[in-house]
Amino acid sequence: MIHIEFIKNEPQNSATEKTMTVAEIQAYPKTRLDMSAFQEKCPMEPPQEKTLEAHDNKSYSGLLPAEVGTDYSFKRKIVWKNAIGFFALHLAAVYGLWLMVADCYWKTDIWALLVGFSSGLGVTTGAHRLFSHKAYKAPFITRLVLILFHTLAGQNCLYIWVRDHRQHHKYSDTDADPHNAHRGFFFSHVGWLMSRKHPAVIAKGKTIDMSDMQADWLVMFQKQHYKVLYAIFAIFLPAVVPVYSWGESWWNSFFVAYMFRSVLVLNMTWLVNSAAHIWGNKPFDKYMEPVESSFVAFVSVGEGWHNYHHAFPWDYRAAELGSKYSITTFVIDALAYFGLAYDLKSTPYHMVKRRVERTGDGSHPIFGPHAEKLESTGKLDDVDIADIVKSKEVGLVRRLPTAQG
């Protein structure tokens, strides 16, 4: 982990400026044991505490992503209105879960999960892979439905979602990343929404190219009328259907089909920002924070293969050959089959292989532990193939004949 500390160069007063002689330069401490003696001759001013105001006045415009880093001395200002609001939302969601188990019609439970699944696809299939990364193209009807599904999720308007996500990729896990995972699990999960943005996030956010979003009238219509659309599609419609379709109470319908459902989807999405940047392996690039997480991939319908995704963000599958499972990839493939998606972008396998061998952590099941054997013998033994089969990596099993020549 690299800690970059920025120090502002201040002009010194010629009357008080201290110069070092050649002897003092040669006597510069070579070890920590020599430091105290050196400081007696050349005392240094204690570092000033970095305040929020000091960071506000700092310019991040000329810094490259690698130069931004993470300043752990930065103190965030909590936005208590947001913090209390999220706490209340989660309490309401827990109450909704209790109603879901103890008091609702079973049809209401199924409806809430169906709406939640649809809103999740609006995020993964729409906001993420289509609009943020342009990993495939889609006709008007597909884009319209996905934007409506995204509105269901209640994760701000699509324009802001895309901007934040593109910034997350460009400045991943630095102070310019809205949900910098170096700040810890809680911050990258939800804390970033409870505190004032880091000045680097504000400065670098202005540099993200959003011209394609600005040219899409559907995106801009949702942005302009988001609050009204959210009230209709995320709150009213999910709650009204159980009431008039099978006689559910307004109380139960609101807390189950809106409160519990929306908070559940929020947390499943947030796990991609938090857990998928902390716990897992890095078969494609060990120098980045995102990891491969089977659990996150399961709960987020395919978004947990995050080390691959950050290595090849343009790939519509967001995983190597779809990896073990990805409902989102399956949905996009189905849309393409019916002509509702086209120009699907994927990463050539030889490019994946080279990236694994160059920057992977050695955990790749083909080019990790078996890479040396494949290179020297051109094939794998039965026991090696059995290990891969046991891992249930169906995509890898299909590739074994190709990997063995």
Secondary structure, 3 states (H helix, E strand, C coil): CCCCCCCCCCCCCCCCCCCCCHHHHHCCCCCHHHHHHHHHHCCCCCCCCCCHHHHHCCCCCCCCHHHHCCCCCCCCCECHHHHHHHHHHHHHHHHHHHHHHHCCCHHHHHHHHHHHHHHHHHHHHHHHHHHHCCCCECCHHHHHHHHHHHHHHCCCCHHHHHHHHHHHHHCCCCCCCCCCHHHCHHHHHCHHHCECCCHHHHHHHCCCCCHHHHCCHHHHHHHHCHHHHHHHHHHHHHHHHHHHHHCCCHHHHHHHHHHHHHHHHHHHHHHHHCHHHCCCECCCCCCCCCCECHHHHHHCCCCCEHHHHHHCCCCCCCCHHHCCCCHHHHHHHHHHHCCCCECCCCCCHHHHHHHHHHHCCCCCCCCCCCHHHHHHHCCCCHHHHHHHHHCCCHHHHHHHHHHCC
